[in-house]
Amino acid sequence: MPDDLAKGWNTVGAWIRGVVIATALGLCSPALAQGVASPASSLADTAAGHLARGQTNEAINAYSAALGDNTLTNDRRATLLNDRGVAYARAGQVKLAVEDFNAAAGLFPEYAAIYNNRGNLLVSLGLLKEALKDLDRAIVLAPGYTSAFNNRAGLYVRLGQPGDAIADYTRAVQLSPQMPAPLAGRGQVYLAMLRPHAAARDFTRALLADSRFVQGYLDRASAKLMIANYQEAIEDVSRAAAFDVGNPEIYVLRGEGYLALRDLPAALKDFTQAITLDPKNVGAYLGRGLTQARASTFDEAFADLNRAIELDPRSARAFAYRAFVYKQTGQIGVGQKDIETALKLDPKSGDVLWAKAEIEEAQGQLDQAIADAKLARAWRPGSKDAIELLQRIDTAGGSNRIDVAKAGEIEGWRVIRNGTQFEAINDALPRVAVPIEMFSDGLPKLSGWDVQPAPHESFGILKFAAGQLQTSRGADDMEMAALIDISGQRVVTIVPNKRSGNDGSKSTSWSFEDRRITVTSVDGLTEEFPLDAPANVGALAAGAAIGAAGTRRLSSGAPTGTAWAPWNDPMGLPRANAPSSSKPIRTVQKKKKPKNIFELLFN
């Protein structure tokens, strides 16, 4: 992925970058038309090289020299001003960057990159409404401008409009399926919406596009922690560490994975390494303090958590964890005071609610402790602390797995509520449990079960309504679909199947052929699932039963006897226990002829 696009900035770069582009824009200078590079072109070339290497001051000087050419046309001068504005922005000279973008817009108001760049800068300054106007303008001028959609999606996240953010990220994915940035951005929105399976799917796709994408590994590890796949989360973080060994956040996240597995020595080692790299890292002190508490080294636990509070007096987790240590040392009353402080700071924190439940257990308030522990799991899915607490005090825990009557029943499929999560199950397929992640509050509803005709009768598509995605244009009804390998009892993939709203209705395309299944989903990507030879068409190259009953889980939280699935494997490749015929999923990008010059430039 180009560095400019990754950072949300776009420059024309060297004027000599291509005569075809210059001619198409009608910007060709007399010297260029005669095949002779002007001095400004050579300087712009040099400036672009400096900018690509991160030499912002040198780039600014070269752009300034190029702008000294009095023969430049207005549109050519505007492109150079835009590029120098990007250099100023990267150098932290905000005022000069805004001045260059303003001047460029006055000279060449039809140039979409100016509005994208100025909007991106305004976002960083917190001027969100003004930024939205610029990004809207960029998209109007260039409807195929991937970077502008990606930047506007990030702005919508800042504005608290996740539905609009998902819509824009999806459009960016549709325009540039091989770009990691919009996939990772959409995955982060799904994480915030507590949809970890959908998030992990997007992070996996981002990593297929860029296997060195460190943040992608960390984000996918966070998603896996939320679905209690602790070991796989550790594997993802370890891959990130190979590319960024000096990043303390890597060790904090991996320490959390080890702590969830109750591998206390490994957790202590990672949290300590994070503190060595960053002595003021609050998360590292929090993790090490809780680990020390689990190891019954309470003096060290208090020291770490007190240090975390000293560094961040508004850390709700620090007070919650310290309350747990007070409980472990028999100081229930003092712990209660810390819980009260933590609740004032963050009443919806899963960690705070878990610690509150721990104090309530010690006070004999078991019913309230169970209720708070369940709420803790809702706000922090995958919390090993809340899971263990419920296993210890909720003697009627099995009753949490109840049928959802209003979700319907289709050919043996029914929806159950397992704790705070929904799953679709079928007694005829005991190894399959389809996780149902909602886009909004309310109950899911099964809408169809389509078993494919021969020779693909071992595959079926389970469809279910998953609520509404709220956008500024209205509410879109979302239907999801799970591709099920019936003979292998595996969930192959879960994709958005239909999206209906004010902009019409869009549906996923399913193609079953002799050697592959092709899924072109409404979220912007095409996936191919290779099959074995026609004689054994039922053997699928990928798939996994996820969310199976607790009695069938490994210690990592993954179901026993499962094969590879896109949200499970760190590298997007078949796991060691997958069938020998397995092949990786391949993401297909269909090449399209540009419709206009901006598609040529930015897509």
PyMOL commands that set and color helices and strands:
alter all, ss='L'
color gray80, all
select helices_A, chain A and resi 3-6+15-17+19-25+30-33+39-52+56-67+74-90+94-107+112-124+128-141+146-158+162-175+180-192+196-209+214-226+230-243+248-260+264-277+282-294+298-311+316-328+332-345+350-362+366-379+384-393+397-400+405-407+534-536+550-552+597-602
alter helices_A, ss='H'
color red, helices_A
select strands_A, chain A and resi 401-403+409-410+413-418+421-426+433-436+445-451+459-471+474-485+490-501+504-507+509-512+516-520+526-530+586-588
alter strands_A, ss='S'
color yellow, strands_A
deselect
rebuild
show_as cartoon
